[in-house]
Amino acid sequence: MGLFSFLTREVAIDLGTANTVIICNDKIVVDEPSIVAIDRKSGKIIAVGKKAMMMHGRTHENIKTIRPLKDGVIADFDVANDMIREFIKMIPTKNSLIPPALKMVICIPSGITNVEERAVRDSAEQAGAKDVRLIHEPMAAAIGIGINVLEPIGNMIVDIGGGTSEIAVIALGGIVCNKSVRIAGDEFNNDIIEYMKKQHNINIGERMAEKIKIECGAAVSELDDPPADFAVQGRDVLTGIPKELYVNYKEIAHALDKSIAKVESAILEALSLTPPELASDIYHTGIYLAGGGSLLRGLDKRISQKTKLAIHVADDPLKAVARGTGIALKNYDKFTFLIK
């Protein structure tokens, strides 16, 4: 820490499709949904994060809610700028006459293009960052889980987020091979919406689909400790009248089956690209799951059956990427070659 360190604030951001987590001084200071509510007439921001999420699906014609990130990358540049700026304002500050310069480390999907990468940098700079560095999500997840990524040992990370599932084999502080598929939490929600419409003639929104996934979502149709049936409210497709019905975890497992099968295929493809020596390591170390999608009941069991490998779900998988980004920022000199 230098003499003028108080003039710089170091911030680690997990800019996710579903949620944004900001770490400052080793503490999670912002944990909000990545969504913005805007006044259509004036274009001004009405709310961001949790407040905007409460409005989602409930707005009238003068208000619209926007999720500026899609499939792990920025889809609406201007709204993303405003959202990051508003989230930065939420960071607790000490009273200072001179606003501190922001040094940011932001995690990005491993399959991101140069144009998409530039958009993330530009958004952070527009939001007030003076120094912006990027780290790939699987690498951040591995660091957050507690893996020593600098060792000459192969580890496979599967990070199932909101927009993308990131699969990577890591060794010697680098990504040896990776596979990124745009099938994750959002796609699971869409599967549930479609299933409810086709099988039960009921229209439900994104928020209800998310609740169903959390309360009784499953990846397999046989669970040792099954969740209770969940009451779903929505609009009857035929009559237009609001109605309620109950669904069980077996139905949701059936609804999600095809999307989970695509994630499994991506894992198998990444394994097929792995050099033999690292494949030997992965046989012993197993596969590590991170991200909100890894909380899906029975997913570890299903992937284990498919790959014949041990599966380890991270402690608090939702925060693994953010935690790893924070550690990389704190140990900047140690991980300098991991950060672009």
C-alpha positions in Angstrom: 0.0 0.0 0.0 1.5 3.3 -1.1 1.3 6.7 0.4 -1.6 7.7 -1.9 -3.4 4.4 -1.8 -6.4 6.1 -0.3 -6.9 7.8 -3.7 -7.4 4.4 -5.4 -10.2 1.9 -4.7 -9.8 -1.7 -5.8 -13.1 -3.3 -6.9 -13.7 -6.9 -8.1 -16.9 -7.4 -10.1 -18.6 -10.6 -11.1 -20.8 -9.1 -13.9 -23.2 -11.9 -14.4 -26.2 -12.4 -16.7 -28.5 -13.0 -13.7 -26.7 -11.3 -10.8 -23.9 -8.8 -10.2 -21.6 -9.2 -7.2 -19.1 -6.6 -6.2 -16.3 -7.2 -3.7 -14.4 -4.3 -2.1 -11.9 -4.7 0.8 -12.5 -8.5 0.9 -16.2 -8.0 1.5 -19.2 -8.5 -0.7 -20.6 -5.0 -0.8 -23.1 -5.4 -3.7 -25.1 -8.5 -4.5 -28.0 -7.5 -6.8 -29.9 -8.9 -9.9 -28.5 -7.6 -13.2 -31.6 -5.7 -14.2 -32.6 -2.0 -14.7 -36.0 -0.3 -14.7 -36.3 2.7 -17.0 -38.9 5.4 -17.7 -39.8 5.1 -21.4 -40.6 8.8 -21.8 -37.5 10.4 -20.2 -35.1 7.4 -20.5 -34.1 7.9 -16.9 -33.3 5.0 -14.6 -36.0 4.4 -12.0 -34.4 1.4 -10.2 -31.7 -1.1 -10.4 -31.1 -4.5 -8.8 -33.6 -5.9 -6.4 -36.0 -2.9 -6.7 -36.0 -3.3 -10.5 -36.5 -7.1 -10.2 -39.6 -6.5 -8.1 -41.0 -4.5 -11.1 -40.0 -7.2 -13.7 -43.1 -8.5 -15.4 -45.3 -6.1 -13.5 -44.7 -2.9 -15.4 -47.1 -0.6 -17.3 -46.5 1.1 -20.7 -44.4 4.0 -19.2 -41.9 1.7 -17.5 -39.7 -1.1 -19.0 -37.3 -3.5 -17.3 -34.1 -4.4 -19.2 -31.5 -7.1 -18.5 -28.5 -5.5 -20.2 -26.5 -8.8 -20.2 -27.5 -11.8 -22.3 -25.6 -15.1 -22.6 -22.8 -13.7 -20.3 -22.1 -10.7 -22.5 -23.3 -7.1 -22.8 -26.3 -6.9 -25.0 -27.3 -3.3 -24.3 -24.2 -1.1 -23.9 -25.8 2.1 -22.6 -28.0 0.4 -20.0 -25.0 -1.7 -18.9 -23.0 1.5 -18.3 -25.8 3.0 -16.2 -26.2 -0.3 -14.3 -22.5 -0.6 -13.4 -22.4 3.1 -12.4 -25.5 2.7 -10.1 -24.0 -0.5 -8.5 -20.7 1.3 -7.9 -22.6 4.1 -6.1 -23.9 1.4 -3.7 -20.4 0.7 -2.4 -20.0 2.2 1.1 -17.6 5.1 0.9 -15.5 7.1 3.4 -16.1 10.8 3.3 -13.5 12.2 1.0 -13.1 15.5 -0.9 -11.4 13.6 -3.8 -13.3 10.7 -5.3 -11.0 7.7 -5.4 -9.9 6.3 -8.8 -11.3 2.8 -9.4 -9.1 -0.2 -10.2 -11.3 -3.0 -11.4 -11.0 -6.7 -12.1 -14.0 -8.0 -13.9 -14.6 -11.7 -14.8 -15.8 -12.6 -18.3 -16.9 -15.8 -20.0 -14.0 -17.8 -21.6 -15.8 -18.0 -25.0 -16.1 -14.2 -25.3 -15.1 -12.5 -28.5 -12.7 -9.5 -28.8 -15.6 -7.2 -29.6 -17.6 -8.4 -26.5 -14.4 -8.1 -24.4 -14.0 -4.5 -25.6 -17.6 -3.7 -24.6 -17.0 -4.9 -21.0 -13.9 -2.7 -20.8 -15.6 0.3 -22.3 -18.6 -0.1 -20.0 -16.4 -0.2 -16.9 -14.4 2.9 -18.1 -17.6 4.8 -18.8 -18.7 4.0 -15.3 -15.6 5.6 -13.9 -12.8 3.0 -13.8 -9.3 4.2 -14.5 -7.7 0.7 -14.7 -9.8 -2.2 -16.0 -8.5 -5.8 -16.0 -10.3 -9.0 -17.0 -10.2 -12.6 -15.8 -11.9 -15.6 -17.3 -14.8 -17.0 -15.3 -13.6 -20.6 -15.0 -10.2 -19.3 -13.7 -11.9 -17.0 -11.2 -14.2 -19.9 -10.1 -11.2 -22.2 -9.6 -9.4 -19.6 -7.4 -12.7 -19.0 -5.5 -13.1 -22.8 -4.8 -9.6 -22.9 -3.3 -7.8 -24.7 -6.1 -4.1 -23.8 -6.5 -4.3 -22.9 -10.2 -0.6 -22.3 -10.5 0.4 -26.0 -9.9 1.2 -28.4 -12.8 -1.9 -30.4 -12.0 -5.0 -30.5 -14.2 -8.4 -29.5 -12.8 -11.7 -29.3 -14.6 -14.1 -26.5 -13.6 -17.8 -26.4 -14.8 -19.4 -23.0 -14.0 -23.1 -23.0 -14.7 -24.2 -19.4 -14.5 -27.3 -17.5 -15.7 -26.4 -17.1 -19.4 -23.5 -19.5 -20.1 -22.0 -22.7 -18.9 -18.2 -22.4 -18.8 -16.2 -25.6 -18.9 -12.4 -25.4 -18.7 -9.4 -27.5 -17.9 -6.9 -25.5 -15.9 -3.2 -26.1 -15.2 -0.1 -24.0 -14.6 -2.2 -20.8 -14.3 -3.7 -21.1 -17.7 -6.8 -22.6 -19.5 -5.6 -25.6 -21.5 -8.9 -26.3 -23.2 -12.4 -24.9 -22.7 -15.9 -25.1 -24.0 -18.5 -22.4 -23.5 -22.2 -23.1 -24.2 -25.0 -20.6 -24.0 -27.2 -22.9 -22.0 -27.5 -22.2 -18.3 -30.0 -20.8 -15.7 -32.0 -18.6 -18.2 -32.4 -21.5 -20.6 -33.6 -23.7 -17.8 -36.2 -21.1 -16.9 -37.4 -21.0 -20.6 -37.7 -24.8 -20.6 -39.9 -24.6 -17.5 -42.1 -21.8 -19.1 -42.5 -23.9 -22.3 -43.3 -27.1 -20.3 -46.0 -25.4 -18.2 -47.6 -24.0 -21.3 -47.6 -27.3 -23.3 -48.4 -29.7 -20.5 -50.6 -27.7 -18.2 -52.0 -24.9 -20.4 -50.7 -22.3 -18.1 -48.7 -19.2 -18.9 -46.1 -18.2 -16.3 -43.4 -15.5 -16.1 -39.6 -15.6 -15.7 -39.9 -15.0 -11.9 -42.3 -17.8 -11.4 -40.1 -20.2 -13.5 -37.1 -19.2 -11.4 -39.1 -20.0 -8.2 -40.1 -23.4 -9.5 -36.4 -24.1 -10.4 -35.3 -23.2 -7.0 -38.1 -24.8 -5.0 -38.5 -28.1 -6.9 -36.0 -28.1 -9.7 -34.1 -31.4 -10.3 -31.8 -32.9 -12.9 -32.8 -36.5 -12.2 -36.2 -38.1 -11.8 -35.2 -40.1 -8.7 -34.0 -38.3 -5.6 -33.3 -39.6 -2.1 -34.6 -36.5 -0.5 -37.3 -35.1 -2.9 -38.6 -31.6 -2.4 -42.3 -31.0 -1.8 -44.7 -30.3 -4.7 -44.7 -26.6 -5.5 -47.8 -24.4 -6.1 -47.6 -22.6 -9.4 -49.8 -19.6 -10.2 -50.3 -18.2 -13.7 -52.8 -17.5 -16.5 -54.9 -20.2 -18.1 -54.0 -20.3 -21.8 -57.6 -21.3 -22.8 -59.8 -19.1 -20.6 -57.4 -16.3 -19.7 -58.3 -16.7 -16.0 -55.6 -16.9 -13.3 -55.2 -20.4 -11.9 -53.1 -22.4 -9.6 -51.7 -26.0 -9.9 -49.0 -28.1 -8.3 -45.9 -29.5 -10.0 -43.4 -32.1 -8.7 -39.7 -32.4 -9.2 -40.1 -35.3 -11.7 -41.9 -33.0 -14.1 -39.2 -30.3 -13.8 -36.5 -33.0 -14.3 -38.3 -34.0 -17.5 -38.6 -30.3 -18.6 -34.9 -29.7 -18.1 -33.6 -32.9 -19.6 -32.6 -31.7 -23.1 -30.8 -28.6 -21.9 -28.9 -30.6 -19.2 -28.0 -33.2 -21.9 -26.4 -30.3 -23.9 -24.3 -29.3 -20.9 -23.2 -32.9 -20.4 -22.2 -33.1 -24.1 -20.1 -29.9 -23.7 -18.4 -31.5 -20.7 -17.6 -34.7 -22.6 -16.3 -32.6 -25.5 -14.0 -30.6 -23.2 -12.7 -33.9 -21.7 -12.0 -35.3 -25.2 -9.8 -32.2 -25.9 -7.8 -32.7 -22.7 -4.2 -33.8 -23.1 -3.6 -37.3 -21.7 -1.5 -36.3 -18.7 -4.1 -33.8 -17.6 -6.9 -36.3 -18.2 -5.0 -38.6 -15.7 -5.0 -35.8 -13.1 -8.8 -35.2 -13.6 -9.4 -38.9 -13.1 -8.0 -38.4 -9.6 -9.2 -34.8 -8.8 -12.7 -35.1 -10.4 -14.8 -32.2 -11.7 -15.6 -29.1 -9.7 -19.1 -27.5 -10.1 -19.7 -23.8 -9.5 -22.4 -21.2 -10.3 -26.0 -21.1 -9.4 -26.9 -24.0 -11.8 -24.8 -26.4 -9.8 -27.4 -26.1 -7.0 -29.9 -28.0 -9.2 -30.8 -31.2 -7.2 -29.2 -34.3 -8.5 -27.1 -32.5 -11.2 -23.8 -33.7 -9.6 -25.1 -37.3 -9.5 -26.2 -37.1 -13.2 -22.9 -35.7 -14.4 -21.0 -38.3 -12.3 -23.0 -41.1 -14.0 -22.3 -39.7 -17.4 -18.5 -39.1 -17.0 -17.8 -41.8 -14.4 -15.8 -39.2 -12.4 -16.1 -37.8 -8.9 -18.1 -34.5 -8.8 -17.4 -31.8 -6.2 -19.9 -28.9 -5.7 -18.2 -25.7 -4.5 -19.2 -24.3 -1.1 -21.5 -21.4 -1.8 -21.3 -21.9 -5.6 -23.2 -18.7 -6.3 -20.3 -16.6 -4.9 -17.3 -18.8 -6.1 -16.6 -16.6 -9.2 -16.9 -13.4 -7.3 -14.7 -14.7 -4.4 -12.1 -15.8 -6.9 -12.1 -12.4 -8.7 -11.6 -10.7 -5.3 -8.7 -13.0 -4.4 -7.1 -12.3 -7.9 -7.5 -8.6 -7.2 -6.0 -8.8 -3.7 -3.0 -11.0 -5.0 -2.6 -9.0 -8.1 1.2 -9.6 -8.4 0.8 -13.3 -7.9 -1.9 -13.7 -10.5 -0.8 -10.9 -12.8 -0.4 -13.2 -15.8 -4.0 -14.6 -15.3 -5.4 -11.1 -15.6 -5.6 -9.3 -19.0 
